[in-house]
């Protein structure tokens, strides 16, 4: 470049051969740099894809419990909830689980009409009772309005999601008023395509002298009993009543019947009570052998369902020793009061 005398304007001159060689070298260098940048970007894209796939695989693996793991019947921990949100966000293309669920009804993760599917076992407590509303121990009260609503919703859900045409659906219930009223609601919705069996051994734990107490009264008026129960809930026996050890023995015939029905290819719904279903679940999943002390601490909320299936690889027609908890879910009708 040559500047004119006086500083007015600038004139560009073509470079000589040596200058042209330098220009060519600069161009080659620019091409190499740009190519390297493109490779880095392409590599970043590949890494992003691999990371996304790895995240999905890790989340899926973390959320798949081993067959027979009873922990799914417990309330989820903060870590489980975080993994669930992470998994659903990946699978929904970045959409949150809440956004994906909004405006849509929950669908089961299985098809009841699929050829060769496994029979299923459902466990559900009765609809909310008037004793639940008052936080009372035991008693033989009927359903609250919310409990009656749940019974109707349960019947509707079963009708929508199960195949009743083959008549292979059996309901086992206790002989108490609240389970009787729950099943009567189902009877109207299911239109007779089922069998109902009543089993006294599925009745709620007998609280003996403390039937009808509220839990607050029990703690205040019988502090020594409350502390004894808190110290060893599995073996504590209500005066004039039962312990969880007694209850495990009492429900065993019903559990044997459930196993036989499932092995015969029938779907089974058990409608009973929190303490009773804790024991049924413990016996079906093998928790009685692995962690017996935890059975009284299992949480089975009102208006929820637990679904169990035989483990993969179990021979059809053979009674499995353990069943696996596949999922738990609530049938929303609004939040009930009490326990």
ABEGO torsion letter per residue (X at the ends): XBBBBGGBEBBBBBBBAAAAAAAAAAAAAAAAAAAAAAAAAAAAAAAAAAAAAAAAAAAAAAABBBBGBAAAABBBBAAAAAAAAAAAAAAAGGBBAAAAABGBBBBBABBAABBGBBBBBBBBBBBBBAAAAAGBBEEBBBBBAAAAAAAAAAAAAAAAABBAAAGABBBBBBABAAAAAAAAAAAAAAGGBBBBBBBAAABBBBAEAABGBBAAAAAAABAAAAAAAAABAAABBBBGBBBAAAAAAAAAAAAAAAAAAAAAGBBBBBBBBAAAAAAAAAAAAGAAAABAAAAAABBBBBGBBBBBBBBBGBBBGBBBABBBBABBBBBBAEBBBEX
